């Protein structure tokens, strides 16, 4: 998303501004936990998709089948802490990397939408 089109669309798609935070922001973990608990959306910008797959903050979220179910409640691990995952939670990532250069591992874990101009 070299022109920021995806980020603008994601931030306004629900009729209100969805919060966004840079992947390098030191407050990312707190924002992610809050979005999970509230069941809200979060846009994480400037992501390195390859690093994301092994990042302890996102490792379990990137592997949806590793969600922990306790009755009807879903939980996920953020680093080594179990966090309730409220309904309505959505997580979006944006990157400046061209979709054609993403690895097969990234393409199997994420739904990729290419906003690059043709």
ABEGO torsion letter per residue (X at the ends): XAAGAAAAAAAAAAGBBBBBBBAABAAAAAAAAAAAAAGBBBBBBGBBAAAAAABAAAAAAABAAABBBBEABBBBBBEABBBBBBBGBBBBBBBABBAAABBAAAAAABBBBBABBX
